[in-house]
Amino acid sequence: MKIVTWNCKGAYRKKHSRLIESFDPDIWIIQECEHPDKFNQQKGFIRPDNVLWYGDNLNRGVGVFSKHGIGLNIEEMHNSNFRYIIPVKVSGLYELNLFAVWAMNDTVNKQQRYIGQVFSSLEYYRHLFANRTVFAGDFNWNTSFKATGRLTGDLDDVIKYFGEINIISAYHKIHKEKFGEESKATLHFHGKNQSPFHIDYIFLNRSLCSNEKMTIGKWAEWHMLSDHMPICLDICK
């Protein structure tokens, strides 16, 4: 099963074929994705078999897509107070509790900005964290970042919480690197190769982590499309 997450920086309809040709994912989560109605504006666009979309802005939301035979449904208990931490029930060929993540600014509750949103959502959704759970997306944070003002929790808190329930980062397990010392960037700020950061992650149950493979897009190949690099995780079980 291949899972891809990518902040496409808008106009996904123009970039869709490149992503699919590069990774051939089974499930893919796209941040800053326009509403699916806009896909019809792109000549030759081949609509994925299954499409979910959630957002406040028709040009910037979260899209979740899958191949034929893989069902997608937003859980009824989705809490919009956590904005783009979206619980998705995956069924059919694969059974997963998938959380599509786009950690956004929050101008109403400033303690819940960015990674604070992720941490705030964890206790609310905890009963969904069965043995086939995946959190994937743009967390907008690295452990080296320092928050301006108080947050409900930072990435260290998220990692600790996950660790207590045997959910781990696929990247750090595969590459055997410490948080904050990642050698591969997922974001090149303003698209510049000289400004690399690692802020996109796929967390999943330890029980899913055997024989998995991860590919992170290279700046030279993707920076003309987005400042974020796509991440592809191949779960071989």
C-alpha positions as protocol buffer text, in pm:
chain_id: "A"
residue {
  index: 1
  type: MET
  ca { x: 0 y: 0 z: 0 }
}
residue {
  index: 2
  type: LYS
  ca { x: 145 y: 336 z: -104 }
}
residue {
  index: 3
  type: ILE
  ca { x: 45 y: 650 z: 84 }
}
residue {
  index: 4
  type: VAL
  ca { x: 151 y: 993 z: -41 }
}
residue {
  index: 5
  type: THR
  ca { x: 118 y: 1330 z: 130 }
}
residue {
  index: 6
  type: TRP
  ca { x: 198 y: 1658 z: -46 }
}
residue {
  index: 7
  type: ASN
  ca { x: 125 y: 2025 z: 8 }
}
residue {
  index: 8
  type: CYS
  ca { x: 83 y: 2115 z: -358 }
}
residue {
  index: 9
  type: LYS
  ca { x: 63 y: 2494 z: -304 }
}
residue {
  index: 10
  type: GLY
  ca { x: -260 y: 2524 z: -500 }
}
residue {
  index: 11
  type: ALA
  ca { x: -382 y: 2436 z: -850 }
}
residue {
  index: 12
  type: TYR
  ca { x: -363 y: 2064 z: -787 }
}
residue {
  index: 13
  type: ARG
  ca { x: -551 y: 1992 z: -1110 }
}
residue {
  index: 14
  type: LYS
  ca { x: -242 y: 2110 z: -1303 }
}
residue {
  index: 15
  type: LYS
  ca { x: -5 y: 1891 z: -1100 }
}
residue {
  index: 16
  type: HIS
  ca { x: -210 y: 1576 z: -1049 }
}
residue {
  index: 17
  type: SER
  ca { x: -66 y: 1375 z: -1339 }
}
residue {
  index: 18
  type: ARG
  ca { x: 291 y: 1445 z: -1231 }
}
residue {
  index: 19
  type: LEU
  ca { x: 223 y: 1311 z: -882 }
}
residue {
  index: 20
  type: ILE
  ca { x: 43 y: 999 z: -1003 }
}
residue {
  index: 21
  type: GLU
  ca { x: 305 y: 918 z: -1267 }
}
residue {
  index: 22
  type: SER
  ca { x: 584 y: 960 z: -1013 }
}
residue {
  index: 23
  type: PHE
  ca { x: 441 y: 751 z: -728 }
}
residue {
  index: 24
  type: ASP
  ca { x: 128 y: 561 z: -838 }
}
residue {
  index: 25
  type: PRO
  ca { x: -18 y: 590 z: -486 }
}
residue {
  index: 26
  type: ASP
  ca { x: -313 y: 396 z: -348 }
}
residue {
  index: 27
  type: ILE
  ca { x: -410 y: 680 z: -113 }
}
residue {
  index: 28
  type: TRP
  ca { x: -292 y: 1039 z: -138 }
}
residue {
  index: 29
  type: ILE
  ca { x: -347 y: 1342 z: 85 }
}
residue {
  index: 30
  type: ILE
  ca { x: -310 y: 1684 z: -74 }
}
residue {
  index: 31
  type: GLN
  ca { x: -291 y: 2007 z: 127 }
}
residue {
  index: 32
  type: GLU
  ca { x: -377 y: 2342 z: -37 }
}
residue {
  index: 33
  type: CYS
  ca { x: -594 y: 2151 z: -282 }
}
residue {
  index: 34
  type: GLU
  ca { x: -875 y: 2329 z: -463 }
}
residue {
  index: 35
  type: HIS
  ca { x: -1236 y: 2207 z: -449 }
}
residue {
  index: 36
  type: PRO
  ca { x: -1296 y: 1908 z: -680 }
}
residue {
  index: 37
  type: ASP
  ca { x: -1544 y: 2108 z: -888 }
}
residue {
  index: 38
  type: LYS
  ca { x: -1245 y: 2297 z: -1023 }
}
residue {
  index: 39
  type: PHE
  ca { x: -1091 y: 1979 z: -1163 }
}
residue {
  index: 40
  type: ASN
  ca { x: -1325 y: 2009 z: -1462 }
}
residue {
  index: 41
  type: GLN
  ca { x: -1141 y: 2327 z: -1560 }
}
residue {
  index: 42
  type: GLN
  ca { x: -832 y: 2125 z: -1649 }
}
residue {
  index: 43
  type: LYS
  ca { x: -849 y: 1965 z: -1993 }
}
residue {
  index: 44
  type: GLY
  ca { x: -766 y: 1596 z: -1982 }
}
residue {
  index: 45
  type: PHE
  ca { x: -786 y: 1573 z: -1603 }
}
residue {
  index: 46
  type: ILE
  ca { x: -856 y: 1213 z: -1502 }
}
residue {
  index: 47
  type: ARG
  ca { x: -1063 y: 1225 z: -1186 }
}
residue {
  index: 48
  type: PRO
  ca { x: -952 y: 978 z: -915 }
}
residue {
  index: 49
  type: ASP
  ca { x: -1193 y: 699 z: -829 }
}
residue {
  index: 50
  type: ASN
  ca { x: -1260 y: 826 z: -478 }
}
residue {
  index: 51
  type: VAL
  ca { x: -1244 y: 1189 z: -367 }
}
residue {
  index: 52
  type: LEU
  ca { x: -1291 y: 1365 z: -33 }
}
residue {
  index: 53
  type: TRP
  ca { x: -1240 y: 1737 z: 20 }
}
residue {
  index: 54
  type: TYR
  ca { x: -1269 y: 1963 z: 321 }
}
residue {
  index: 55
  type: GLY
  ca { x: -1200 y: 2334 z: 344 }
}
residue {
  index: 56
  type: ASP
  ca { x: -1310 y: 2690 z: 410 }
}
residue {
  index: 57
  type: ASN
  ca { x: -1166 y: 2829 z: 86 }
}
residue {
  index: 58
  type: LEU
  ca { x: -1254 y: 2671 z: -247 }
}
residue {
  index: 59
  type: ASN
  ca { x: -896 y: 2726 z: -362 }
}
residue {
  index: 60
  type: ARG
  ca { x: -720 y: 2596 z: -49 }
}
residue {
  index: 61
  type: GLY
  ca { x: -843 y: 2289 z: 136 }
}
residue {
  index: 62
  type: VAL
  ca { x: -744 y: 1928 z: 197 }
}
residue {
  index: 63
  type: GLY
  ca { x: -813 y: 1661 z: -62 }
}
residue {
  index: 64
  type: VAL
  ca { x: -796 y: 1288 z: 8 }
}
residue {
  index: 65
  type: PHE
  ca { x: -799 y: 1052 z: -289 }
}
residue {
  index: 66
  type: SER
  ca { x: -782 y: 677 z: -345 }
}
residue {
  index: 67
  type: LYS
  ca { x: -783 y: 414 z: -614 }
}
residue {
  index: 68
  type: HIS
  ca { x: -1080 y: 198 z: -705 }
}
residue {
  index: 69
  type: GLY
  ca { x: -1179 y: -40 z: -428 }
}
residue {
  index: 70
  type: ILE
  ca { x: -1054 y: 182 z: -146 }
}
residue {
  index: 71
  type: GLY
  ca { x: -1342 y: 362 z: 24 }
}
residue {
  index: 72
  type: LEU
  ca { x: -1301 y: 699 z: 197 }
}
residue {
  index: 73
  type: ASN
  ca { x: -1541 y: 856 z: 448 }
}
residue {
  index: 74
  type: ILE
  ca { x: -1492 y: 1145 z: 690 }
}
residue {
  index: 75
  type: GLU
  ca { x: -1573 y: 1023 z: 1041 }
}
residue {
  index: 76
  type: GLU
  ca { x: -1897 y: 1169 z: 1180 }
}
residue {
  index: 77
  type: MET
  ca { x: -1716 y: 1288 z: 1490 }
}
residue {
  index: 78
  type: HIS
  ca { x: -1488 y: 1516 z: 1289 }
}
residue {
  index: 79
  type: ASN
  ca { x: -1444 y: 1826 z: 1506 }
}
residue {
  index: 80
  type: SER
  ca { x: -1403 y: 2147 z: 1304 }
}
residue {
  index: 81
  type: ASN
  ca { x: -1249 y: 2315 z: 1610 }
}
residue {
  index: 82
  type: PHE
  ca { x: -933 y: 2132 z: 1510 }
}
residue {
  index: 83
  type: ARG
  ca { x: -981 y: 2250 z: 1153 }
}
residue {
  index: 84
  type: TYR
  ca { x: -769 y: 2042 z: 920 }
}
residue {
  index: 85
  type: ILE
  ca { x: -700 y: 1740 z: 1138 }
}
residue {
  index: 86
  type: ILE
  ca { x: -947 y: 1527 z: 946 }
}
residue {
  index: 87
  type: PRO
  ca { x: -1031 y: 1169 z: 1053 }
}
residue {
  index: 88
  type: VAL
  ca { x: -1098 y: 951 z: 750 }
}
residue {
  index: 89
  type: LYS
  ca { x: -1221 y: 592 z: 761 }
}
residue {
  index: 90
  type: VAL
  ca { x: -1047 y: 389 z: 490 }
}
residue {
  index: 91
  type: SER
  ca { x: -1228 y: 69 z: 391 }
}
residue {
  index: 92
  type: GLY
  ca { x: -1231 y: -194 z: 122 }
}
residue {
  index: 93
  type: LEU
  ca { x: -894 y: -322 z: 2 }
}
residue {
  index: 94
  type: TYR
  ca { x: -728 y: -155 z: 300 }
}
residue {
  index: 95
  type: GLU
  ca { x: -866 y: -84 z: 647 }
}
residue {
  index: 96
  type: LEU
  ca { x: -719 y: 225 z: 814 }
}
residue {
  index: 97
  type: ASN
  ca { x: -798 y: 508 z: 1050 }
}
residue {
  index: 98
  type: LEU
  ca { x: -635 y: 786 z: 850 }
}
residue {
  index: 99
  type: PHE
  ca { x: -587 y: 1141 z: 976 }
}
residue {
  index: 100
  type: ALA
  ca { x: -526 y: 1392 z: 698 }
}
residue {
  index: 101
  type: VAL
  ca { x: -325 y: 1679 z: 849 }
}
residue {
  index: 102
  type: TRP
  ca { x: -272 y: 2039 z: 749 }
}
residue {
  index: 103
  type: ALA
  ca { x: -166 y: 2224 z: 1063 }
}
residue {
  index: 104
  type: MET
  ca { x: -287 y: 2579 z: 1004 }
}
residue {
  index: 105
  type: ASN
  ca { x: -272 y: 2914 z: 1178 }
}
residue {
  index: 106
  type: ASP
  ca { x: -565 y: 2977 z: 1412 }
}
residue {
  index: 107
  type: THR
  ca { x: -654 y: 3343 z: 1458 }
}
residue {
  index: 108
  type: VAL
  ca { x: -934 y: 3267 z: 1705 }
}
residue {
  index: 109
  type: ASN
  ca { x: -751 y: 3039 z: 1950 }
}
residue {
  index: 110
  type: LYS
  ca { x: -387 y: 3145 z: 1926 }
}
residue {
  index: 111
  type: GLN
  ca { x: -277 y: 2871 z: 2163 }
}
residue {
  index: 112
  type: GLN
  ca { x: -397 y: 2625 z: 1900 }
}
residue {
  index: 113
  type: ARG
  ca { x: -186 y: 2754 z: 1611 }
}
residue {
  index: 114
  type: TYR
  ca { x: -11 y: 2509 z: 1378 }
}
residue {
  index: 115
  type: ILE
  ca { x: 124 y: 2211 z: 1574 }
}
residue {
  index: 116
  type: GLY
  ca { x: -96 y: 2317 z: 1867 }
}
residue {
  index: 117
  type: GLN
  ca { x: -397 y: 2205 z: 1661 }
}
residue {
  index: 118
  type: VAL
  ca { x: -252 y: 1858 z: 1618 }
}
residue {
  index: 119
  type: PHE
  ca { x: -177 y: 1819 z: 1987 }
}
residue {
  index: 120
  type: SER
  ca { x: -518 y: 1953 z: 2089 }
}
residue {
  index: 121
  type: SER
  ca { x: -692 y: 1696 z: 1869 }
}
residue {
  index: 122
  type: LEU
  ca { x: -518 y: 1389 z: 2008 }
}
residue {
  index: 123
  type: GLU
  ca { x: -718 y: 1327 z: 2324 }
}
residue {
  index: 124
  type: TYR
  ca { x: -1046 y: 1393 z: 2141 }
}
residue {
  index: 125
  type: TYR
  ca { x: -967 y: 1135 z: 1872 }
}
residue {
  index: 126
  type: ARG
  ca { x: -777 y: 889 z: 2088 }
}
residue {
  index: 127
  type: HIS
  ca { x: -1043 y: 618 z: 2078 }
}
residue {
  index: 128
  type: LEU
  ca { x: -985 y: 593 z: 1701 }
}
residue {
  index: 129
  type: PHE
  ca { x: -615 y: 512 z: 1746 }
}
residue {
  index: 130
  type: ALA
  ca { x: -651 y: 140 z: 1686 }
}
residue {
  index: 131
  type: ASN
  ca { x: -373 y: -81 z: 1551 }
}
residue {
  index: 132
  type: ARG
  ca { x: -410 y: 56 z: 1197 }
}
residue {
  index: 133
  type: THR
  ca { x: -380 y: 433 z: 1239 }
}
residue {
  index: 134
  type: VAL
  ca { x: -193 y: 676 z: 1016 }
}
residue {
  index: 135
  type: PHE
  ca { x: -139 y: 1052 z: 1063 }
}
residue {
  index: 136
  type: ALA
  ca { x: -7 y: 1203 z: 740 }
}
residue {
  index: 137
  type: GLY
  ca { x: 43 y: 1556 z: 621 }
}
residue {
  index: 138
  type: ASP
  ca { x: 187 y: 1901 z: 667 }
}
residue {
  index: 139
  type: PHE
  ca { x: 247 y: 1947 z: 1041 }
}
residue {
  index: 140
  type: ASN
  ca { x: 410 y: 2286 z: 981 }
}
residue {
  index: 141
  type: TRP
  ca { x: 659 y: 2224 z: 1261 }
}
residue {
  index: 142
  type: ASN
  ca { x: 1000 y: 2090 z: 1351 }
}
residue {
  index: 143
  type: THR
  ca { x: 1130 y: 2021 z: 1701 }
}
residue {
  index: 144
  type: SER
  ca { x: 1393 y: 2291 z: 1644 }
}
residue {
  index: 145
  type: PHE
  ca { x: 1119 y: 2557 z: 1606 }
}
residue {
  index: 146
  type: LYS
  ca { x: 1038 y: 2790 z: 1892 }
}
residue {
  index: 147
  type: ALA
  ca { x: 683 y: 2917 z: 1921 }
}
residue {
  index: 148
  type: THR
  ca { x: 606 y: 3286 z: 1952 }
}
residue {
  index: 149
  type: GLY
  ca { x: 356 y: 3282 z: 2236 }
}
residue {
  index: 150
  type: ARG
  ca { x: 212 y: 2986 z: 2424 }
}
residue {
  index: 151
  type: LEU
  ca { x: 76 y: 2682 z: 2240 }
}
residue {
  index: 152
  type: THR
  ca { x: -137 y: 2399 z: 2376 }
}
residue {
  index: 153
  type: GLY
  ca { x: 145 y: 2166 z: 2276 }
}
residue {
  index: 154
  type: ASP
  ca { x: 438 y: 2143 z: 2036 }
}
residue {
  index: 155
  type: LEU
  ca { x: 588 y: 1865 z: 1827 }
}
residue {
  index: 156
  type: ASP
  ca { x: 781 y: 1726 z: 2124 }
}
residue {
  index: 157
  type: ASP
  ca { x: 449 y: 1685 z: 2303 }
}
residue {
  index: 158
  type: VAL
  ca { x: 293 y: 1515 z: 2000 }
}
residue {
  index: 159
  type: ILE
  ca { x: 587 y: 1274 z: 1970 }
}
residue {
  index: 160
  type: LYS
  ca { x: 567 y: 1190 z: 2340 }
}
residue {
  index: 161
  type: TYR
  ca { x: 191 y: 1132 z: 2320 }
}
residue {
  index: 162
  type: PHE
  ca { x: 227 y: 909 z: 2016 }
}
residue {
  index: 163
  type: GLY
  ca { x: 513 y: 719 z: 2177 }
}
residue {
  index: 164
  type: GLU
  ca { x: 293 y: 622 z: 2471 }
}
residue {
  index: 165
  type: ILE
  ca { x: 51 y: 449 z: 2233 }
}
residue {
  index: 166
  type: ASN
  ca { x: 314 y: 298 z: 1999 }
}
residue {
  index: 167
  type: ILE
  ca { x: 269 y: 540 z: 1711 }
}
residue {
  index: 168
  type: ILE
  ca { x: 600 y: 640 z: 1550 }
}
residue {
  index: 169
  type: SER
  ca { x: 735 y: 852 z: 1265 }
}
residue {
  index: 170
  type: ALA
  ca { x: 808 y: 641 z: 958 }
}
residue {
  index: 171
  type: TYR
  ca { x: 1085 y: 877 z: 842 }
}
residue {
  index: 172
  type: HIS
  ca { x: 1276 y: 861 z: 1171 }
}
residue {
  index: 173
  type: LYS
  ca { x: 1238 y: 486 z: 1199 }
}
residue {
  index: 174
  type: ILE
  ca { x: 1360 y: 426 z: 844 }
}
residue {
  index: 175
  type: HIS
  ca { x: 1643 y: 680 z: 840 }
}
residue {
  index: 176
  type: LYS
  ca { x: 1744 y: 634 z: 1205 }
}
residue {
  index: 177
  type: GLU
  ca { x: 1770 y: 1010 z: 1257 }
}
residue {
  index: 178
  type: LYS
  ca { x: 1668 y: 1222 z: 1554 }
}
residue {
  index: 179
  type: PHE
  ca { x: 1386 y: 1474 z: 1541 }
}
residue {
  index: 180
  type: GLY
  ca { x: 1529 y: 1815 z: 1461 }
}
residue {
  index: 181
  type: GLU
  ca { x: 1833 y: 1664 z: 1288 }
}
residue {
  index: 182
  type: GLU
  ca { x: 1667 y: 1541 z: 969 }
}
residue {
  index: 183
  type: SER
  ca { x: 1899 y: 1519 z: 667 }
}
residue {
  index: 184
  type: LYS
  ca { x: 1616 y: 1528 z: 411 }
}
residue {
  index: 185
  type: ALA
  ca { x: 1394 y: 1834 z: 377 }
}
residue {
  index: 186
  type: THR
  ca { x: 1022 y: 1829 z: 305 }
}
residue {
  index: 187
  type: LEU
  ca { x: 997 y: 2209 z: 269 }
}
residue {
  index: 188
  type: HIS
  ca { x: 1224 y: 2455 z: 93 }
}
residue {
  index: 189
  type: PHE
  ca { x: 1109 y: 2790 z: 226 }
}
residue {
  index: 190
  type: HIS
  ca { x: 996 y: 3020 z: -57 }
}
residue {
  index: 191
  type: GLY
  ca { x: 1111 y: 2743 z: -290 }
}
residue {
  index: 192
  type: LYS
  ca { x: 1478 y: 2809 z: -221 }
}
residue {
  index: 193
  type: ASN
  ca { x: 1712 y: 2514 z: -201 }
}
residue {
  index: 194
  type: GLN
  ca { x: 1916 y: 2704 z: 60 }
}
residue {
  index: 195
  type: SER
  ca { x: 1626 y: 2709 z: 309 }
}
residue {
  index: 196
  type: PRO
  ca { x: 1546 y: 2343 z: 389 }
}
residue {
  index: 197
  type: PHE
  ca { x: 1316 y: 2228 z: 669 }
}
residue {
  index: 198
  type: HIS
  ca { x: 1154 y: 1899 z: 767 }
}
residue {
  index: 199
  type: ILE
  ca { x: 793 y: 1969 z: 862 }
}
residue {
  index: 200
  type: ASP
  ca { x: 585 y: 1702 z: 685 }
}
residue {
  index: 201
  type: TYR
  ca { x: 543 y: 1362 z: 848 }
}
residue {
  index: 202
  type: ILE
  ca { x: 374 y: 1025 z: 834 }
}
residue {
  index: 203
  type: PHE
  ca { x: 313 y: 878 z: 1180 }
}
residue {
  index: 204
  type: LEU
  ca { x: 168 y: 529 z: 1212 }
}
residue {
  index: 205
  type: ASN
  ca { x: 129 y: 236 z: 1449 }
}
residue {
  index: 206
  type: ARG
  ca { x: 452 y: 53 z: 1514 }
}
residue {
  index: 207
  type: SER
  ca { x: 273 y: -267 z: 1410 }
}
residue {
  index: 208
  type: LEU
  ca { x: 250 y: -127 z: 1054 }
}
residue {
  index: 209
  type: CYS
  ca { x: 623 y: -53 z: 1043 }
}
residue {
  index: 210
  type: SER
  ca { x: 795 y: -352 z: 889 }
}
residue {
  index: 211
  type: ASN
  ca { x: 964 y: -360 z: 549 }
}
residue {
  index: 212
  type: GLU
  ca { x: 833 y: -12 z: 471 }
}
residue {
  index: 213
  type: LYS
  ca { x: 1004 y: 217 z: 219 }
}
residue {
  index: 214
  type: MET
  ca { x: 991 y: 596 z: 196 }
}
residue {
  index: 215
  type: THR
  ca { x: 1065 y: 834 z: -89 }
}
residue {
  index: 216
  type: ILE
  ca { x: 1088 y: 1211 z: -52 }
}
residue {
  index: 217
  type: GLY
  ca { x: 1075 y: 1423 z: -365 }
}
residue {
  index: 218
  type: LYS
  ca { x: 1391 y: 1610 z: -464 }
}
residue {
  index: 219
  type: TRP
  ca { x: 1402 y: 1988 z: -480 }
}
residue {
  index: 220
  type: ALA
  ca { x: 1537 y: 1990 z: -835 }
}
residue {
  index: 221
  type: GLU
  ca { x: 1237 y: 1789 z: -955 }
}
residue {
  index: 222
  type: TRP
  ca { x: 955 y: 1952 z: -757 }
}
residue {
  index: 223
  type: HIS
  ca { x: 1038 y: 2311 z: -662 }
}
residue {
  index: 224
  type: MET
  ca { x: 868 y: 2452 z: -972 }
}
residue {
  index: 225
  type: LEU
  ca { x: 542 y: 2297 z: -853 }
}
residue {
  index: 226
  type: SER
  ca { x: 554 y: 2361 z: -477 }
}
residue {
  index: 227
  type: ASP
  ca { x: 784 y: 2459 z: -194 }
}
residue {
  index: 228
  type: HIS
  ca { x: 689 y: 2127 z: -25 }
}
residue {
  index: 229
  type: MET
  ca { x: 824 y: 1793 z: -143 }
}
residue {
  index: 230
  type: PRO
  ca { x: 590 y: 1493 z: -175 }
}
residue {
  index: 231
  type: ILE
  ca { x: 642 y: 1203 z: 65 }
}
residue {
  index: 232
  type: CYS
  ca { x: 560 y: 848 z: -42 }
}
residue {
  index: 233
  type: LEU
  ca { x: 546 y: 566 z: 213 }
}
residue {
  index: 234
  type: ASP
  ca { x: 518 y: 209 z: 87 }
}
residue {
  index: 235
  type: ILE
  ca { x: 380 y: -12 z: 362 }
}
residue {
  index: 236
  type: CYS
  ca { x: 469 y: -366 z: 258 }
}
residue {
  index: 237
  type: LYS
  ca { x: 220 y: -563 z: 464 }
}
